[in-house]
Amino acid sequence: MFNPRPVVQRLAIGHGHACVVIDDALLAPDRLPAYAEAYREDFQPAPASVFPGAQLRMPEEFIHLLHDVFREHARRALGARRVLFSAGRLSLLTSPPATLSPAHWIPRRVRTFEADQCAAMAELFLFQDPGLGGLQFFLPRISPQQVEQMEHDADALPPEEFSQRYVLPAGYPDGSNAWFTHVLTVPAKWNRLVFHDGAAFHAPAVPHPGQLRADPRSGRLTLQATLICSRNRVAW
């Protein structure tokens, strides 16, 4: 399923974070869009605060194949020791900016409850049109306490109140603002897999929201996975 000899590069994000970009990740990448098309009726709308679109859970057997790619090419770069558990989904990003939950107006991060664990995120681009957007990374301009408050408010406040409090319009993150500095965009590319530390602030790059479609064959289809890992006891 996965290419044993892909093209791999490591990119720095900042604040000790990095991402690993793997091109030509799958040997037969057409199979996943075909799978999504065959099971398109099984895609379910995700909760608005979780993902702005529809998702289809992938079998554990497939995600376990992804573990091997992670161990070979990204584990050391992300400071992980071994994968403890994981989950993955095919995702279709479809929500127009005006309908987004405030949680998706700002860059997101994924943290674990245990100090000796970390979350590694994987995203595999399964669309041919790079104009549908890649993956972007940000660094906060505000204190950790202010970030925590902003994240809490994004989940708790109605959109109008959140917009007034933070002077932000509804929409996907786009460039730097008073709260976050944009530091890196990984462009979308067919059959490109990106691993990154979940603690790095990230968001989809969506330059043309009007082009988002619910069709697995022409929409912004990605494979997304979360790998909860134990941390390295010492630095590599």
Phi, psi and chi 1 to 4 in degrees:
 res  aa     phi    psi   chi1   chi2   chi3   chi4
   1 MET       -  -52.9  179.8   67.5   75.3      -
   2 PHE   -96.6  144.9  -74.5   96.0      -      -
   3 ASN   -69.9  122.8 -175.3   -4.1      -      -
   4 PRO   -73.2  -13.6   26.9  -34.5      -      -
   5 ARG  -133.0   65.9  -70.5 -179.8  -67.9  -84.3
   6 PRO   -81.0  177.4   34.4  -36.6      -      -
   7 VAL   -96.3  121.9  178.6      -      -      -
   8 VAL  -123.4  135.1 -178.2      -      -      -
   9 GLN  -139.1  148.3   58.1  178.6  -39.9      -
  10 ARG  -109.6  132.3  174.7  179.5  173.4  175.8
  11 LEU  -121.7  135.3  -57.6  175.7      -      -
  12 ALA   -80.4  140.0      -      -      -      -
  13 ILE  -102.8  -39.0  -62.9  171.2      -      -
  14 GLY   119.8  160.8      -      -      -      -
  15 HIS    56.3   32.8  -71.1 -173.6      -      -
  16 GLY    83.1    1.9      -      -      -      -
  17 HIS   -95.2  152.8  -60.3  -60.1      -      -
  18 ALA  -145.2  162.2      -      -      -      -
  19 CYS  -129.2  154.4   68.4      -      -      -
  20 VAL  -117.9  122.4  176.0      -      -      -
  21 VAL  -106.3  123.8 -179.5      -      -      -
  22 ILE  -120.6  112.0  -59.2  174.9      -      -
  23 ASP   -95.0  154.6  -72.7  -39.4      -      -
  24 ASP    57.3   46.6  -57.3  -36.8      -      -
  25 ALA   -68.7  -40.4      -      -      -      -
  26 LEU  -104.6  145.9  -67.0  170.3      -      -
  27 LEU   -74.2  -32.8  -69.3  172.4      -      -
  28 ALA  -133.8   73.0      -      -      -      -
  29 PRO   -64.3  -21.8   21.8  -32.9      -      -
  30 ASP   -63.8  -19.6  -75.9  -39.9      -      -
  31 ARG   -66.0  -36.4  -69.7 -177.6 -179.8  178.1
  32 LEU   -71.0  -45.1  -80.1 -178.6      -      -
  33 PRO   -60.3  -34.8  -27.2   36.3      -      -
  34 ALA   -65.7  -39.3      -      -      -      -
  35 TYR   -63.2  -44.0  179.0   89.4      -      -
  36 ALA   -62.4  -39.6      -      -      -      -
  37 GLU   -65.1  -41.6  174.9   68.3   22.4      -
  38 ALA   -65.2  -31.4      -      -      -      -
  39 TYR  -112.7   26.7  -71.2   92.0      -      -
  40 ARG   -61.9  -28.5   64.1 -175.9  -57.7  171.1
  41 GLU   -72.0  -14.4  -60.6  -58.1  -37.9      -
  42 ASP   -92.1   -6.2  -67.0  -29.7      -      -
  43 PHE   -64.2  136.2  -85.2   80.9      -      -
  44 GLN  -119.7  140.2  -62.0  -65.7  -38.7      -
  45 PRO   -59.1  129.6  -20.6   31.9      -      -
  46 ALA   -78.7  153.1      -      -      -      -
  47 PRO   -53.4  140.3  -25.5   34.7      -      -
  48 ALA   -56.5  -32.4      -      -      -      -
  49 SER   -82.4  -10.4   62.3      -      -      -
  50 VAL   -95.6  -49.8  174.4      -      -      -
  51 PHE  -155.5  136.3  178.9   77.3      -      -
  52 PRO   -86.3   65.4   30.9  -34.2      -      -
  53 GLY   169.3 -149.5      -      -      -      -
  54 ALA  -116.5  152.3      -      -      -      -
  55 GLN  -139.8  152.8  -63.7 -173.4  -40.5      -
  56 LEU  -130.9  119.1  173.5   67.0      -      -
  57 ARG   -66.1  136.1 -171.4  175.4 -177.3   88.1
  58 MET   -93.4  149.1  -72.2  -65.5  -71.5      -
  59 PRO   -59.9  145.6  -20.6   31.7      -      -
  60 GLU   -59.3  -34.0  -70.0 -176.2    9.0      -
  61 GLU   -59.6  -37.8  -66.1   82.0   -0.8      -
  62 PHE   -70.1  -44.7  179.2   85.2      -      -
  63 ILE   -63.6  -32.1  -59.2  -57.1      -      -
  64 HIS   -64.9  -30.0  -73.9  166.8      -      -
  65 LEU   -64.9  -33.9  -63.7  176.4      -      -
  66 LEU   -65.2  -29.3 -170.4   64.2      -      -
  67 HIS   -57.2  -40.6  -66.7 -172.7      -      -
  68 ASP   -63.9  -40.5  -64.7  -26.8      -      -
  69 VAL   -64.1  -42.8 -176.3      -      -      -
  70 PHE   -61.6  -47.0  175.6   69.7      -      -
  71 ARG   -61.9  -39.0  -78.4 -168.5  -68.0  -95.0
  72 GLU   -74.0  -38.9  178.2   69.2   19.9      -
  73 HIS  -119.1  -19.3  -59.8  -65.1      -      -
  74 ALA  -129.8  -16.7      -      -      -      -
  75 ARG   -57.8  -48.2  178.8  170.2   63.3   99.5
  76 ARG   -66.2  -41.5  -67.8 -167.2  178.4 -165.5
  77 ALA   -62.7  -29.3      -      -      -      -
  78 LEU   -99.3    3.5  -57.8 -170.6      -      -
  79 GLY    72.0   25.6      -      -      -      -
  80 ALA   -97.2  154.6      -      -      -      -
  81 ARG  -103.4  -60.2 -171.7  175.2  175.5 -146.3
  82 ARG  -150.2  156.6   69.1  174.1 -173.6  -86.9
  83 VAL   -80.0  126.9  178.0      -      -      -
  84 LEU   -93.4  -44.8  -56.5  175.5      -      -
  85 PHE  -161.0  165.2   55.6   92.0      -      -
  86 SER  -156.9  165.7   60.4      -      -      -
  87 ALA  -154.8  149.9      -      -      -      -
  88 GLY  -147.4  154.5      -      -      -      -
  89 ARG  -143.9  148.9  -66.9  168.5  174.6   81.6
  90 LEU   -81.3  132.1  -74.1  172.9      -      -
  91 SER  -127.4  135.1  -60.1      -      -      -
  92 LEU  -114.4  109.5  -93.3  170.9      -      -
  93 LEU   -80.5  119.3 -165.7  150.0      -      -
  94 THR  -133.3  -14.4   58.7      -      -      -
  95 SER   -73.3  129.3  -61.5      -      -      -
  96 PRO   -65.1  152.8  -16.9   29.4      -      -
  97 PRO   -53.8  -39.1  -27.7   35.2      -      -
  98 ALA   -66.3  -19.4      -      -      -      -
  99 THR   -98.7    0.2   67.5      -      -      -
 100 LEU   -69.4  143.4  -69.5  176.6      -      -
 101 SER   -68.1  145.4  160.8      -      -      -
 102 PRO   -54.0  -24.7  -29.3   36.8      -      -
 103 ALA   -60.6  -21.2      -      -      -      -
 104 HIS  -103.1    4.7  -63.6  -69.9      -      -
 105 TRP   -81.8  -17.3  -57.8    4.2      -      -
 106 ILE  -122.2  157.3   60.6  176.1      -      -
 107 PRO   -59.2  149.9  -22.4   33.5      -      -
 108 ARG  -114.9  162.1  -61.6  168.3   67.4   87.4
 109 ARG  -141.8  160.8   58.7  178.8  170.2  173.8
 110 VAL  -125.0  123.2  177.0      -      -      -
 111 ARG  -121.5  157.7  -65.8  179.7  -67.8  174.5
 112 THR  -101.7  162.2   57.4      -      -      -
 113 PHE   -84.2  -18.7  -65.8  105.6      -      -
 114 GLU  -104.5  133.9  -56.8  -64.8  -24.4      -
 115 ALA   -65.6  -25.3      -      -      -      -
 116 ASP   -93.5   15.5   60.6  -11.9      -      -
 117 GLN  -123.9  159.8  -65.4  178.7    3.2      -
 118 CYS  -142.6  159.8   59.3      -      -      -
 119 ALA  -109.6  123.4      -      -      -      -
 120 ALA  -103.0  132.2      -      -      -      -
 121 MET  -107.2  144.0  -46.9  -60.4  -65.8      -
 122 ALA  -127.8  138.4      -      -      -      -
 123 GLU  -139.8  125.1 -175.7  157.0    0.7      -
 124 LEU  -115.3  119.6  172.5   62.7      -      -
 125 PHE   -79.6  125.6  -60.6  120.0      -      -
 126 LEU  -122.9   34.3  -64.1  168.8      -      -
 127 PHE  -133.2  151.4   49.9   89.9      -      -
 128 GLN   -85.7  -26.0  -63.8  -81.1    1.7      -
 129 ASP   -86.9  106.5 -179.2    4.6      -      -
 130 PRO   -65.4  -17.5   23.5  -32.6      -      -
 131 GLY   -67.6  -12.2      -      -      -      -
 132 LEU   -75.1  -12.1  -68.5  176.5      -      -
 133 GLY   103.0  148.0      -      -      -      -
 134 GLY  -103.5 -134.9      -      -      -      -
 135 LEU  -129.7  130.8 -179.1   63.0      -      -
 136 GLN  -120.7  155.1   51.4 -173.2  -16.0      -
 137 PHE  -127.1  151.5  -64.7   93.8      -      -
 138 PHE  -138.4  157.7  -59.7   80.7      -      -
 139 LEU  -119.7  139.8  -64.6  177.4      -      -
 140 PRO   -72.1  144.3   24.1  -32.2      -      -
 141 ARG   -97.9   -3.3  -72.6 -178.7  164.5  178.2
 142 ILE  -117.2  171.5   53.2 -179.6      -      -
 143 SER   -71.0  159.3   69.7      -      -      -
 144 PRO   -56.1  -36.2  -26.9   35.2      -      -
 145 GLN   -66.3  -39.3  -66.4   77.5   15.7      -
 146 GLN   -68.6  -36.4  -70.7  173.1  -54.2      -
 147 VAL   -62.5  -45.7  171.3      -      -      -
 148 GLU   -58.1  -43.8  -65.0  -85.9   -0.3      -
 149 GLN   -65.2  -40.8 -175.5   64.0   54.1      -
 150 MET   -64.4  -42.9 -169.4  177.1 -162.1      -
 151 GLU   -63.4  -41.2  -68.6  172.7  -36.1      -
 152 HIS   -62.2  -45.5  172.0  -90.0      -      -
 153 ASP   -65.5  -35.2  -69.8  -14.8      -      -
 154 ALA   -61.7  -31.9      -      -      -      -
 155 ASP   -85.5  -28.3  -71.9  -31.5      -      -
 156 ALA   -99.9  -30.2      -      -      -      -
 157 LEU   -91.4  149.3  -63.6  179.9      -      -
 158 PRO   -62.1  153.1  -18.1   30.2      -      -
 159 PRO   -53.8  -42.6  -27.5   35.2      -      -
 160 GLU   -63.3  -42.3  -62.1   79.9    6.8      -
 161 GLU   -69.1  -40.7 -173.5  174.7  -14.6      -
 162 PHE   -62.7  -42.6 -176.9   83.1      -      -
 163 SER   -60.6  -42.5  179.1      -      -      -
 164 GLN   -68.6  -40.8  -68.7  175.5   -1.1      -
 165 ARG   -67.1  -38.0  179.5  170.3  -63.0 -176.8
 166 TYR  -110.2    3.5  -67.5   97.3      -      -
 167 VAL    52.0   52.1 -164.4      -      -      -
 168 LEU  -126.1  137.3  -75.0  173.9      -      -
 169 PRO   -86.0  161.1   32.5  -34.9      -      -
 170 ALA   -64.7  135.2      -      -      -      -
 171 GLY   154.7  163.6      -      -      -      -
 172 TYR   -69.7  144.6  -66.0   98.0      -      -
 173 PRO   -54.9  137.1  -26.7   35.9      -      -
 174 ASP  -148.0   97.3 -178.8   20.5      -      -
 175 GLY    81.2 -174.4      -      -      -      -
 176 SER   -80.8  155.6  -58.8      -      -      -
 177 ASN  -147.6 -165.6   57.4   29.5      -      -
 178 ALA   -67.7  -16.4      -      -      -      -
 179 TRP  -106.0  -34.6  -45.7  103.2      -      -
 180 PHE  -137.8  146.8  -68.5   92.3      -      -
 181 THR  -104.7  125.6  -60.2      -      -      -
 182 HIS   -73.8  128.3  170.2  -99.2      -      -
 183 VAL  -120.5  -21.2  -68.1      -      -      -
 184 LEU  -161.5  136.9  175.2   67.8      -      -
 185 THR  -123.0  126.3  -66.0      -      -      -
 186 VAL   -93.5  111.5  179.0      -      -      -
 187 PRO   -63.1  149.3  -19.4   31.7      -      -
 188 ALA   -69.6  142.5      -      -      -      -
 189 LYS  -153.0  136.5 -176.4  179.4  179.7 -178.4
 190 TRP   -52.1  128.2  169.0 -111.2      -      -
 191 ASN    67.1   30.4 -159.9   20.6      -      -
 192 ARG  -101.6  129.0  167.3  172.7  -78.8  176.9
 193 LEU  -111.8  131.6  172.2   61.8      -      -
 194 VAL  -121.1  125.2 -178.1      -      -      -
 195 PHE  -105.5  139.5  -74.5  105.6      -      -
 196 HIS  -153.6  161.1   66.3   88.6      -      -
 197 ASP   -68.0  127.7 -176.4  -12.6      -      -
 198 GLY   -61.5  -23.8      -      -      -      -
 199 ALA   -73.0  -12.3      -      -      -      -
 200 ALA   -77.4  132.3      -      -      -      -
 201 PHE   -68.5  127.0  -72.4   93.8      -      -
 202 HIS  -143.8  163.6   59.4  -79.2      -      -
 203 ALA  -163.2  153.4      -      -      -      -
 204 PRO   -67.2  142.3   24.7  -33.6      -      -
 205 ALA   -88.6  118.1      -      -      -      -
 206 VAL  -127.9   81.7 -172.9      -      -      -
 207 PRO   -71.2  -24.7   25.4  -33.5      -      -
 208 HIS  -133.2   77.3  -52.7  -67.0      -      -
 209 PRO   -58.3  -27.2  -22.3   33.0      -      -
 210 GLY   -66.8  -13.4      -      -      -      -
 211 GLN   -92.7   -1.0  -63.6 -179.8    8.5      -
 212 LEU   -69.2  135.1  -62.8  175.0      -      -
 213 ARG  -136.6  155.6  -66.2  176.0  -71.3  -85.8
 214 ALA   -90.4    8.9      -      -      -      -
 215 ASP   -89.9  119.4 -175.5  -13.5      -      -
 216 PRO   -59.8  -23.9  -22.2   33.1      -      -
 217 ARG   -83.9  -20.2  -75.7  -66.5 -168.4  177.0
 218 SER  -129.7   -6.1   59.9      -      -      -
 219 GLY   -90.5 -175.2      -      -      -      -
 220 ARG   -84.8   79.1 -166.6 -177.8 -174.2  -78.5
 221 LEU   -91.5  127.7  177.8   69.8      -      -
 222 THR  -135.4  156.1   59.7      -      -      -
 223 LEU   -96.1  124.5  170.1   74.2      -      -
 224 GLN  -120.9  134.9  -62.4 -176.5  -25.0      -
 225 ALA  -140.2  148.1      -      -      -      -
 226 THR  -117.8  126.4  -57.6      -      -      -
 227 LEU  -116.3  111.4  -73.5   64.4      -      -
 228 ILE   -84.7  123.8  -56.9  -59.8      -      -
 229 CYS  -126.9  156.6  -52.9      -      -      -
 230 SER   -78.7  148.0   56.1      -      -      -
 231 ARG   -83.7  155.7  -68.0 -175.0 -176.6  -86.2
 232 ASN   -63.4  138.9  -73.4  -29.3      -      -
 233 ARG   -74.8  -29.5  -63.8  175.9 -178.7  173.8
 234 VAL  -134.5  158.5  -65.1      -      -      -
 235 ALA   -69.9  147.3      -      -      -      -
 236 TRP   -69.2      -  -71.9   98.1      -      -
